[in-house]
Amino acid sequence: MHQLTIQLSDDLFTTLQKQAEASHTELNLMVQHSLRAGLPPTLEQVPVRFHADLLTLNQLDTITLQRISQLDLNENTAVQYSTLLEKHQAELLTPAEQKQLETWREEADLLMFRRAYATALLKWRTQAGLLKN
């Protein structure tokens, strides 16, 4: 455990103290829970190979994050990817098709994680008062 000394406004301290009393929780634990809830999203559940890419999203502006949160595979790639998935299930892929499927799967996974992380960052920024709804 680490110890940290911070200064809180009277209002914030009173709010934390009242919440701790109301929930029968020690003030120290209430502060820890509040800090944990107020932190930006983490990458604990994301494969390490995507961390570097996702961490760069923290530096992006709101409009760019909103665009990323709505990205999708282009229609042509999505159709071809779906076709290769069907062939894979039927065990009919050539080595070249297997390699292409793996490439598109990685792209699709990264896209999914980027969308989710961008959405989580936008939500956190809104809750933290860093941007307006």
Salt bridges, closest charged atoms under 4 A:
ASP53 OD2 - ARG114 NE 2.72
ASP72 OD1 - ARG115 NH1 3.98
GLU97 OE2 - LYS87 NZ 2.65
GLU106 OE2 - ARG49 NE 2.79
